[in-house]
Amino acid sequence: MEHPKSDRSTNAFTLIEMMVVTGMLAILMGVAFSGIGQARNQARVAKANTEVRELVNAILSYEAANEELDVAPTGTEATEGNIQNLLGLGGSKTVYLNAPMVRGAFRDPWGTPYKYRVVEARVDDDRTTVSASVTFPNRQREVRW
């Protein structure tokens, strides 16, 4: 006895096969995108470290050239008004920091303005030692010199 021919082609995928393939693709995409997110975060941290190093070097260069630190003795945000001498906008036209100003401030990759603080300490023989620190407001990290 001969089987009747079906209108369906035997070369087509079944619904179950399509669902299995779609599920596997979804899992692979999820794994790939989680790795991309981690790489982006690591890139932001590396960029922030570089920018903090640039800010520290700019403050040190200004201090070496002018024999004074042009920063407030308390915690200050790195706004255009607070670091204008480092940007070459003050009395001296020398640019010590070439940083992009976003909404009037030098901001980290997360959009928060960098903050810096100058700590002044006295030494016994009446010399003044000045140290500064730059902080990441949203990463709880400090760089001191």
Backbone as a chain_set.jsonl record, in Angstrom:
{"seq": "MEHPKSDRSTNAFTLIEMMVVTGMLAILMGVAFSGIGQARNQARVAKANTEVRELVNAILSYEAANEELDVAPTGTEATEGNIQNLLGLGGSKTVYLNAPMVRGAFRDPWGTPYKYRVVEARVDDDRTTVSASVTFPNRQREVRW", "coords": {"N": [[0.834, -1.165, 0.0], [0.529, 2.154, -0.784], [1.714, 5.223, 0.571], [-0.109, 8.227, 0.931], [0.852, 11.277, -0.718], [2.081, 14.07, 0.985], [1.313, 17.549, 1.31], [3.223, 18.991, 2.506], [6.651, 19.876, 2.553], [9.498, 17.805, 3.017], [11.873, 18.969, 3.639], [11.647, 21.181, 5.307], [11.881, 23.112, 8.386], [10.779, 22.176, 11.644], [8.461, 23.518, 14.038], [9.394, 23.152, 16.668], [12.151, 22.739, 16.258], [12.862, 25.294, 15.304], [12.297, 26.847, 17.576], [14.173, 25.846, 19.403], [16.604, 26.585, 18.16], [16.305, 29.394, 18.185], [16.245, 29.849, 20.958], [18.85, 29.034, 21.666], [20.364, 30.96, 20.288], [19.541, 33.254, 21.666], [20.613, 32.784, 24.214], [23.375, 32.775, 23.626], [23.678, 35.431, 22.721], [23.058, 36.82, 25.062], [25.212, 36.103, 26.735], [27.326, 37.215, 25.272], [26.678, 39.981, 25.314], [26.817, 40.575, 28.039], [29.527, 40.405, 28.51], [30.409, 42.537, 26.955], [29.369, 44.687, 28.382], [30.893, 44.571, 30.747], [33.414, 45.096, 29.691], [33.044, 47.702, 28.812], [32.703, 49.031, 31.265], [35.238, 48.621, 32.418], [36.74, 50.099, 30.607], [35.789, 52.673, 31.149], [36.746, 53.031, 33.769], [39.52, 52.943, 33.286], [39.767, 55.219, 31.661], [38.991, 57.216, 33.474], [41.057, 56.961, 35.383], [43.228, 57.839, 33.834], [42.445, 60.489, 33.276], [42.412, 61.574, 35.866], [45.115, 61.372, 36.472], [46.063, 63.216, 34.571], [44.908, 65.592, 35.583], [46.182, 65.756, 38.085], [48.868, 65.994, 37.225], [48.66, 68.448, 35.884], [48.081, 70.216, 37.993], [50.438, 69.915, 39.492], [52.325, 70.821, 37.6], [51.544, 73.49, 37.286], [52.054, 74.352, 39.874], [54.842, 74.02, 39.998], [55.698, 75.868, 38.081], [54.72, 78.321, 39.024], [55.242, 78.387, 41.718], [53.269, 78.049, 43.617], [50.21, 76.613, 44.748], [47.316, 76.685, 42.972], [44.72, 76.167, 44.081], [41.77, 75.65, 46.005], [41.776, 75.331, 49.612], [39.97, 73.465, 50.549], [37.66, 70.784, 49.802], [36.873, 70.783, 46.404], [34.997, 71.125, 43.416], [35.97, 70.307, 40.079], [35.39, 72.649, 38.321], [34.961, 74.977, 35.596], [35.413, 77.579, 36.505], [36.873, 77.114, 38.87], [39.248, 75.883, 38.066], [40.426, 77.586, 36.26], [42.964, 78.774, 35.856], [44.525, 76.55, 35.325], [43.489, 75.81, 32.917], [44.324, 77.795, 31.276], [42.912, 80.144, 31.222], [43.116, 82.133, 33.043], [45.207, 84.643, 34.545], [47.753, 83.96, 33.465], [48.425, 82.719, 30.264], [49.157, 80.152, 29.814], [48.512, 76.799, 29.146], [47.817, 74.221, 31.221], [46.199, 72.086, 31.572], [44.44, 70.325, 29.303], [41.441, 69.801, 28.971], [38.203, 68.45, 28.3], [35.39, 70.452, 28.816], [32.364, 69.792, 30.183], [29.18, 70.872, 30.421], [30.216, 72.994, 31.943], [32.101, 71.846, 33.677], [34.85, 69.657, 34.526], [34.364, 66.471, 33.923], [33.939, 63.071, 35.093], [33.863, 59.775, 33.456], [31.311, 58.882, 34.15], [29.797, 61.087, 34.381], [29.944, 62.764, 36.58], [31.309, 65.62, 38.204], [34.857, 65.896, 38.654], [36.417, 65.915, 41.836], [38.593, 67.717, 43.945], [40.978, 68.047, 46.586], [42.906, 69.956, 48.793], [45.334, 69.428, 51.156], [46.834, 70.898, 53.849], [49.789, 70.8, 55.686], [51.78, 71.367, 58.561], [55.297, 71.54, 59.171], [57.837, 70.908, 61.648], [59.997, 72.836, 61.586], [58.891, 75.243, 60.72], [58.371, 75.182, 57.989], [56.07, 74.852, 55.35], [54.227, 72.153, 54.304], [52.53, 71.027, 51.552], [49.982, 68.981, 50.442], [47.983, 67.275, 48.034], [44.853, 65.865, 47.004], [42.966, 63.977, 44.673], [39.702, 63.081, 44.02], [37.422, 60.451, 43.094], [34.181, 61.045, 42.901], [32.055, 59.175, 42.743], [33.208, 56.709, 42.958], [34.618, 56.26, 45.22], [37.411, 56.602, 45.52], [40.765, 57.662, 45.914], [43.486, 59.716, 44.846], [46.643, 60.503, 45.817], [49.321, 62.854, 46.388]], "CA": [[0.0, 0.0, 0.0], [1.293, 3.371, -0.984], [1.3, 6.35, 1.419], [-0.473, 9.404, 0.135], [1.827, 12.359, -0.654], [1.676, 15.216, 1.79], [1.622, 18.841, 0.699], [4.385, 19.535, 3.213], [7.967, 19.439, 2.085], [10.27, 17.165, 4.085], [13.079, 19.77, 3.877], [11.316, 22.33, 6.15], [12.124, 22.988, 9.824], [9.57, 22.103, 12.466], [8.342, 24.597, 15.017], [10.272, 22.815, 17.799], [13.532, 23.018, 15.847], [13.022, 26.747, 15.243], [12.321, 27.361, 18.945], [15.457, 25.451, 19.988], [17.638, 27.444, 17.566], [16.086, 30.749, 18.706], [16.682, 29.851, 22.36], [20.322, 28.976, 21.718], [20.856, 32.272, 19.875], [19.279, 34.187, 22.758], [21.603, 32.523, 25.272], [24.674, 33.254, 23.136], [23.663, 36.899, 22.711], [23.118, 37.262, 26.455], [26.594, 35.938, 27.208], [28.167, 38.183, 24.565], [26.392, 41.345, 25.757], [27.304, 40.777, 29.408], [30.968, 40.66, 28.37], [30.58, 43.89, 26.423], [29.097, 45.612, 29.486], [32.057, 44.57, 31.632], [34.504, 45.764, 28.988], [32.746, 49.14, 28.845], [32.976, 49.527, 32.606], [36.686, 48.66, 32.579], [37.225, 51.218, 29.804], [35.478, 53.899, 31.901], [37.685, 53.124, 34.889], [40.824, 53.295, 32.724], [39.699, 56.624, 31.226], [38.976, 58.047, 34.678], [42.413, 56.951, 35.936], [44.058, 58.685, 32.978], [42.053, 61.883, 33.469], [42.877, 62.003, 37.192], [46.554, 61.567, 36.335], [46.236, 64.478, 33.853], [44.587, 66.678, 36.498], [47.274, 65.826, 39.067], [50.046, 66.544, 36.538], [48.412, 69.861, 35.603], [48.242, 70.95, 39.257], [51.864, 69.908, 39.821], [53.022, 71.687, 36.644], [51.227, 74.871, 37.661], [52.776, 74.644, 41.131], [56.267, 74.135, 39.69], [55.933, 77.087, 37.31], [54.324, 79.525, 39.757], [55.621, 78.201, 43.119], [52.083, 78.082, 44.461], [49.101, 75.783, 44.288], [46.142, 77.522, 42.722], [43.522, 75.395, 44.39], [41.199, 75.974, 47.308], [42.222, 74.373, 50.638], [38.928, 72.505, 50.898], [37.197, 70.013, 48.659], [36.335, 71.625, 45.35], [34.733, 70.468, 42.148], [36.807, 70.786, 38.979], [34.584, 73.433, 37.395], [35.748, 75.902, 34.773], [35.811, 78.708, 37.345], [37.846, 76.711, 39.884], [40.535, 75.473, 37.477], [40.649, 78.439, 35.092], [44.405, 78.97, 35.623], [45.053, 75.336, 34.711], [42.974, 75.775, 31.547], [44.89, 78.913, 30.521], [41.92, 81.207, 31.136], [43.39, 83.117, 34.081], [46.218, 85.652, 34.226], [48.713, 83.348, 32.551], [47.754, 82.044, 29.145], [49.73, 78.816, 29.684], [47.533, 75.734, 29.349], [48.374, 73.077, 31.937], [45.228, 71.001, 31.472], [43.608, 70.407, 28.111], [40.363, 68.874, 29.315], [36.891, 68.864, 27.798], [34.447, 70.939, 29.82], [30.996, 69.361, 29.895], [28.289, 71.655, 31.279], [30.996, 73.855, 32.824], [32.936, 71.119, 34.635], [35.654, 68.526, 34.063], [33.566, 65.368, 34.458], [34.407, 61.706, 34.897], [33.057, 59.075, 32.452], [29.959, 58.65, 34.644], [29.103, 62.369, 34.327], [30.104, 63.49, 37.83], [32.533, 66.431, 38.179], [35.954, 65.478, 39.517], [36.61, 66.736, 43.023], [39.952, 67.669, 44.466], [41.108, 68.597, 47.923], [44.284, 70.253, 49.157], [45.543, 69.294, 52.59], [48.048, 71.617, 54.233], [50.347, 70.291, 56.942], [52.956, 72.122, 59.028], [56.456, 70.777, 59.604], [58.364, 71.54, 62.855], [60.882, 73.99, 61.383], [58.097, 76.326, 60.136], [58.106, 75.032, 56.561], [54.729, 74.353, 55.093], [54.151, 71.079, 53.325], [51.189, 70.976, 50.987], [49.691, 67.803, 49.637], [46.646, 67.368, 47.446], [44.274, 64.587, 46.593], [41.876, 64.076, 43.707], [38.798, 61.985, 44.329], [36.325, 60.059, 42.215], [33.028, 61.139, 43.806], [31.161, 58.021, 42.724], [33.948, 55.449, 43.011], [35.263, 56.186, 46.529], [38.822, 56.349, 45.292], [41.561, 58.871, 46.009], [44.865, 59.707, 44.376], [47.349, 61.511, 46.626], [50.739, 63.068, 46.133]], "C": [[0.887, 1.238, 0.0], [0.765, 4.48, -0.071], [0.931, 7.539, 0.546], [0.573, 10.505, 0.324], [1.247, 13.518, 0.152], [2.031, 16.492, 1.027], [2.861, 19.472, 1.336], [5.67, 18.998, 2.657], [8.723, 18.825, 3.26], [11.543, 17.937, 4.402], [12.826, 20.94, 4.822], [11.659, 22.035, 7.611], [10.792, 22.888, 10.547], [9.58, 23.268, 13.446], [9.271, 24.363, 16.204], [11.725, 23.122, 17.443], [13.804, 24.524, 15.799], [13.104, 27.348, 16.647], [13.64, 27.024, 19.634], [16.57, 26.355, 19.467], [17.512, 28.876, 18.095], [16.542, 30.846, 20.158], [18.191, 29.826, 22.488], [20.925, 30.32, 21.305], [20.663, 33.308, 20.977], [20.297, 34.016, 23.885], [22.982, 33.042, 24.848], [24.746, 34.782, 23.13], [23.74, 37.455, 24.126], [24.518, 37.173, 27.022], [27.5, 36.987, 26.567], [27.939, 39.593, 25.091], [26.824, 41.582, 27.194], [28.808, 41.041, 29.389], [31.248, 42.05, 27.849], [30.353, 44.922, 27.518], [30.277, 45.702, 30.445], [33.232, 45.283, 30.984], [34.287, 47.271, 28.978], [33.069, 49.726, 30.21], [34.484, 49.618, 32.855], [37.292, 49.817, 31.779], [36.944, 52.546, 30.503], [36.445, 54.1, 33.056], [39.068, 53.534, 34.382], [40.853, 54.749, 32.274], [39.731, 57.56, 32.425], [40.361, 58.091, 35.325], [43.33, 57.863, 35.146], [43.728, 60.157, 33.198], [42.482, 62.412, 34.834], [44.381, 62.259, 37.155], [46.85, 62.889, 35.612], [45.96, 65.671, 34.766], [45.683, 66.861, 37.544], [48.522, 66.437, 38.429], [49.871, 68.022, 36.226], [48.597, 70.704, 36.863], [49.717, 71.027, 39.638], [52.668, 70.812, 38.876], [52.773, 73.148, 36.96], [52.004, 75.271, 38.907], [54.266, 74.818, 40.874], [56.575, 75.443, 38.961], [55.681, 78.344, 38.126], [54.679, 79.489, 41.237], [54.451, 78.417, 44.069], [51.056, 77.127, 43.876], [47.89, 76.682, 44.135], [44.878, 76.704, 42.902], [43.056, 75.767, 45.783], [41.618, 74.931, 48.336], [41.154, 73.371, 51.062], [38.531, 71.734, 49.643], [36.486, 70.892, 47.64], [36.063, 70.787, 44.12], [35.585, 71.109, 41.064], [35.928, 71.477, 37.938], [35.484, 74.418, 36.659], [36.232, 77.096, 35.593], [36.9, 78.344, 38.344], [39.202, 76.337, 39.304], [40.892, 76.335, 36.262], [42.13, 78.682, 34.824], [45.045, 77.737, 34.999], [44.634, 75.237, 33.249], [43.537, 76.891, 30.679], [43.928, 80.077, 30.37], [42.161, 82.318, 32.144], [44.402, 84.15, 33.608], [47.249, 85.15, 33.239], [47.946, 82.618, 31.46], [48.323, 80.645, 28.9], [48.663, 77.772, 30.018], [48.247, 74.555, 30.008], [47.47, 71.852, 31.819], [44.365, 71.242, 30.243], [42.492, 69.381, 28.268], [39.047, 69.369, 28.727], [35.997, 69.298, 28.954], [33.04, 70.562, 29.374], [30.088, 70.047, 30.906], [29.071, 72.421, 32.338], [31.884, 73.147, 33.82], [33.722, 70.028, 33.923], [35.044, 67.297, 34.715], [34.201, 64.014, 34.181], [33.503, 60.991, 33.887], [31.624, 58.775, 32.879], [29.153, 59.947, 34.706], [29.193, 63.203, 35.588], [31.371, 64.348, 37.766], [33.602, 65.843, 39.11], [36.036, 66.438, 40.69], [38.059, 66.623, 43.452], [39.985, 68.391, 45.801], [42.577, 68.827, 48.193], [44.38, 70.203, 50.672], [46.865, 69.961, 52.923], [48.513, 71.109, 55.588], [51.592, 71.108, 57.292], [54.056, 71.166, 59.468], [57.095, 71.573, 60.736], [59.191, 72.803, 62.608], [60.203, 75.112, 60.588], [57.964, 76.282, 58.614], [56.693, 74.488, 56.406], [54.795, 73.291, 54.012], [52.712, 71.01, 52.843], [51.061, 69.687, 50.196], [48.273, 67.946, 49.111], [46.14, 65.977, 47.135], [43.15, 64.872, 45.606], [40.995, 62.86, 43.923], [37.845, 61.696, 43.174], [35.085, 60.115, 43.109], [32.182, 59.871, 43.838], [31.897, 56.694, 42.784], [34.704, 55.283, 44.322], [36.751, 55.872, 46.393], [39.579, 57.656, 45.333], [42.938, 58.647, 45.411], [45.556, 60.818, 45.136], [48.775, 61.662, 46.157], [51.277, 64.003, 47.163]], "O": [[1.878, 1.313, 0.725], [-0.444, 4.671, 0.06], [1.589, 7.815, -0.457], [1.124, 10.649, 1.415], [0.08, 13.882, 0.009], [2.943, 16.499, 0.2], [3.468, 20.379, 0.766], [5.778, 17.816, 2.329], [8.589, 19.295, 4.39], [12.238, 17.587, 5.356], [13.781, 21.659, 5.116], [11.721, 20.878, 8.026], [9.793, 23.455, 10.105], [10.607, 23.916, 13.646], [9.879, 25.314, 16.695], [12.449, 23.706, 18.25], [14.872, 24.972, 16.214], [13.895, 28.262, 16.882], [14.169, 27.849, 20.378], [17.391, 26.839, 20.246], [18.522, 29.501, 18.419], [17.165, 31.836, 20.541], [18.754, 30.525, 23.331], [21.896, 30.77, 21.913], [21.534, 34.15, 21.194], [20.782, 35.001, 24.441], [23.674, 33.681, 25.641], [25.772, 35.357, 23.497], [24.417, 38.455, 24.362], [24.961, 38.083, 27.722], [28.343, 37.578, 27.241], [28.9, 40.334, 25.297], [27.172, 42.712, 27.537], [29.3, 41.835, 30.19], [32.223, 42.681, 28.256], [31.065, 45.925, 27.581], [30.623, 46.79, 30.905], [33.97, 46.001, 31.659], [35.241, 48.036, 29.121], [33.65, 50.808, 30.297], [34.954, 50.592, 33.442], [38.253, 50.443, 32.226], [37.775, 53.453, 30.455], [36.91, 55.214, 33.294], [39.718, 54.386, 34.987], [41.85, 55.441, 32.48], [40.417, 58.582, 32.4], [40.795, 59.153, 35.77], [44.131, 58.59, 35.733], [44.634, 60.986, 33.295], [42.875, 63.573, 34.95], [44.868, 63.233, 37.729], [47.778, 63.605, 35.99], [46.695, 66.657, 34.729], [46.067, 67.988, 37.855], [49.163, 67.301, 39.026], [50.838, 68.78, 36.296], [49.197, 71.778, 36.812], [50.196, 72.081, 40.058], [53.594, 71.493, 39.315], [53.697, 73.96, 36.906], [52.543, 76.374, 38.993], [54.893, 75.686, 41.481], [57.613, 76.056, 39.208], [56.371, 79.345, 37.932], [54.439, 80.467, 41.947], [54.624, 78.907, 45.185], [51.035, 76.869, 42.673], [47.492, 77.363, 45.079], [44.069, 76.571, 41.984], [43.855, 76.151, 46.637], [41.8, 73.765, 47.985], [41.438, 72.498, 51.882], [39.023, 72.016, 48.551], [35.593, 71.661, 47.995], [36.805, 69.853, 43.814], [35.887, 72.301, 41.12], [35.74, 70.975, 36.83], [36.624, 74.655, 37.057], [37.35, 77.571, 35.39], [37.764, 79.169, 38.64], [40.215, 76.464, 39.992], [41.576, 75.874, 35.347], [42.522, 78.788, 33.662], [45.999, 77.855, 34.231], [45.345, 74.647, 32.435], [43.265, 76.94, 29.479], [44.105, 80.914, 29.484], [41.481, 83.343, 32.106], [44.452, 84.492, 32.427], [47.583, 85.843, 32.278], [46.931, 81.975, 31.725], [48.008, 80.019, 27.888], [47.997, 77.859, 31.05], [49.161, 73.967, 29.431], [47.929, 70.717, 31.952], [43.65, 72.24, 30.158], [42.579, 68.257, 27.775], [38.807, 70.575, 28.665], [35.868, 68.587, 29.951], [32.589, 70.973, 28.304], [30.214, 69.826, 32.11], [28.651, 72.496, 33.493], [32.387, 73.79, 34.741], [33.323, 69.538, 32.867], [35.186, 67.096, 35.921], [34.899, 63.825, 33.185], [32.474, 61.543, 33.496], [30.797, 58.441, 32.031], [27.969, 59.926, 35.04], [28.57, 64.262, 35.662], [32.41, 63.862, 37.32], [33.299, 65.36, 40.201], [35.757, 67.629, 40.552], [38.674, 65.563, 43.335], [39.136, 69.23, 46.101], [43.41, 67.985, 47.857], [43.608, 70.85, 51.38], [47.899, 69.627, 52.344], [47.722, 71.002, 56.525], [52.36, 71.491, 56.409], [53.788, 70.12, 60.059], [56.924, 72.791, 60.795], [59.078, 73.759, 63.376], [60.872, 75.848, 59.862], [57.493, 77.246, 58.01], [56.203, 73.747, 57.257], [55.352, 73.513, 52.937], [51.784, 70.942, 53.649], [51.923, 69.35, 49.385], [47.46, 68.665, 49.691], [46.917, 65.029, 47.019], [42.47, 65.893, 45.703], [41.488, 61.735, 44.0], [37.51, 62.581, 42.386], [34.959, 59.284, 44.009], [31.64, 59.532, 44.891], [31.266, 55.644, 42.669], [35.368, 54.265, 44.521], [37.277, 54.987, 47.068], [39.086, 58.667, 44.835], [43.485, 57.545, 45.458], [45.103, 61.962, 45.105], [49.368, 60.737, 45.603], [52.464, 64.328, 47.141]]}, "num_chains": 1, "name": "protein.A"}
